[in-house]
Amino acid sequence: MAANSNLDLLQEMQAVANAVDSQFDLLLAVPEDPRAVLFKAMRHAAIGGGKRLRPLLVIATSRLFNVDQVSAIKAATAVEALHVYSLVHDDLPCMDDDDLRRGKPTAHVAFGEAEAVLAGDALHALAFDLLSDESTHPDPFVRTEMVSCLAQAAGPSGMAGGQMMDLVAENETFDLQTVTRLQQLKTGALIAACVEIGAILGKVPSEGRTGLRGYAHDLGLAFQIADDILDVEGDEERAGKALHKDEEAGKQTFLSLMGLERAREQAKMLVEQAQSHLSSYGDEADMLREIAAFTVERDR
Amino acid sequence: MAANSNLDLLQEMQAVANAVDSQFDLLLAVPEDPRAVLFKAMRHAAIGGGKRLRPLLVIATSRLFNVDQVSAIKAATAVEALHVYSLVHDDLPCMDDDDLRRGKPTAHVAFGEAEAVLAGDALHALAFDLLSDESTHPDPFVRTEMVSCLAQAAGPSGMAGGQMMDLVAENETFDLQTVTRLQQLKTGALIAACVEIGAILGKVPSEGRTGLRGYAHDLGLAFQIADDILDVEGDEERAGKALHKDEEAGKQTFLSLMGLERAREQAKMLVEQAQSHLSSYGDEADMLREIAAFTVERDR
C-alpha cells in the first residue's frame, strides 16, 4: 500500500469513529432518573477510544454496494455496541479482571461491578434494538437478516462460545487447531458478521457473499495473530490496555504455538489471501484491502 | 373463576412448560468441545422449573388470533431465554447474590461466576437468534417487529434500566411513584412484550393492540404486588428461592409503602381492571383472564 492511501484509511477511521461516537451520544442521552448511572456507564464504555475496526468493516463493505450511508452508520453502531458489551463483560473481575481498556479505567473500575454487568447487558440489547429499528433500514428482511447474523455471532456458537473456550484455556493446553477454533469464535465470528452485515445492507444474496466471507475469515485470523504479537511486543500505553495477559495466564496463543517469525509470516500470508478474495471487485474494494493490510501493520 | 377452568390453566401451564423445555433441549445440545460447560450452564438455568408465565402469555395471546402454534412456541421460548438470562445475571454475587433459584443452586453457584455471566450472555443472544430465525415465522416483518419489541423491553429503558433502579433502591428511599416506575421497567416491560409479541404474531396492527396493552400493564403491576406479598408471606421451599430479600436490603416495595391489606386490595383491583381490558374478546380470551387471576392467587 502506498503511504498516501494509508493516510486515507486513517482519515476514514477517524471519520467512522466520530460518526459512531455521535450515534452513541444521541442514543445514550443520560436521563434524569435513577437510571442515570447506567447510561453514564454505557457512555463511558461506548464513546471514545478504540480502533472502531468493526464499524469500519461494515461501512467499507456496504460501500461496495452503494448502500445508504445513514443505514450503514446505524448498523455499524449496533455492531460496535455488541463489541463494547463483550469488552465490558470480558474485563469483569470474574473474567479477565482488567483495569484498563482503551486508555481508560474499565467500566467496573469506574462504576462498580453490578453497574458494569448491567451496562454490558444494556449495550447487548441496544445492538438488536438498533438493527431492528425501521430508521436503520426500510426493508424488514434486511433488518431481520442483520439481527440473525449478529445474534449468531454473539451466541454460544460465536463470541460467548469463544470466551468460554478462553476460560478453559487457562487450565488446559490447547493445540493450534483448538486455538484457531477459539479465536474464530471469540473474534472471528464478529468480524465476519461485520462484513456479512455490509453485504446484507447491499441486498447481496447469500450465494453472492462467498468472496467476502473468505476475506473476512482470513482477516479475522490475521487480526488475531497480530493481536497475539502485540500482546507480547506492544506498548501498553499505546494499546490502552494491559498486555502480556495470555503469557501470565499460561494460555497457548498463535505466538506461543508458532513462534514470532512464523506468526508474522502467517499473518502476512493471511492478509494477502484475504485481499485475493476481493479479486472480483475493483477500486471500490480498496478500503477493504487497506483494512486487511492495516490489521497486521497497526501498533495498537 | 370456576375450579374447573383453573385446573385447565394448570394443565395449560404444564403443557407450555414441557414445550419450552423441549425447545431448549433441542437448541442447547451439549457439544463435545471446550464449550460444553457453557451449554451445561445454559441448560441448568433454562430447563426445568419456573412458572413459565411469560411463554404462557405469548401463547395465550397468540391464540386470540389463530397463530400457528409452532411459531408461538418458538417465540415463547425466545422470551423465556431472555427472562432466564436476566435471572442468571440478577443472581450474581455482585447483584442480588442469590444461591437458590427455581429450587436449584443458581448458575454461578453450580458453574462459577464467569460461566454464569457467559451463560446469561449466550441466552440473551439466543433469544434474538430465535426470534429472527425464518423457522420461527415466515414473515420478516413479524420477525423484526418481535426483535424490536423484545430488545426495547430488555434494554436501558426496560429490564436493564429497572434492575439499575433496583440497585439504587438499596441506598435511596423511593416513593410509590418511583417504585411503580422501577417495577414497570424491571418486570412490567417484559410482561408487556410477551402480550405484544403474541399480537405481533397475529399480525394485529399497533393501533389494534390498545386493549391488550392495558391488560398487560395492569397484569404486570398485579404480578409485582403479588410478588412483593409472597416475598414477605411466602414459603421459601415452595418459591424455590430466597425470600425476604427486599426487607433485608431495606428496599421500599409496594408492600412496605401500602401495607398488606391495601396491597392485596390493589392487586385484586388491578386483576379486574386487566380483565376488563379484554371485554372486546369472547371465550378465546378466557386463558388471559385466568392468567390474570392466577398471578395474585398463586403461592409461588
Interface residues (C-beta under 8 A of the other chain):
Chain A: L28 D33 P34 R35 V37 L38 F39 M42 S86 H89 L92 C94 M95 G112 E113 A114 E115 V117 L118 G120 D121 A122 H124 A125 L126 F128 D129 L131 S132 D133 P140 F141 R143 T144 E145 V147 S148 L150 A151 Q152 A154 G155 P156 S157 G158 M159 A160 G161 Q163 M164 M165 L167 V168 A169 E172 F174 T178 R181 L182 L185
Chain B: L28 D33 P34 R35 V37 L38 F39 M42 S86 H89 L92 C94 M95 G112 E113 A114 E115 V117 L118 G120 D121 A122 H124 A125 L126 F128 D129 L131 S132 D133 P140 F141 R143 T144 E145 V147 S148 L150 A151 Q152 A154 G155 P156 G158 M159 A160 G161 Q163 M164 M165 L167 V168 A169 E172 F174 T178 R181 L182 L185
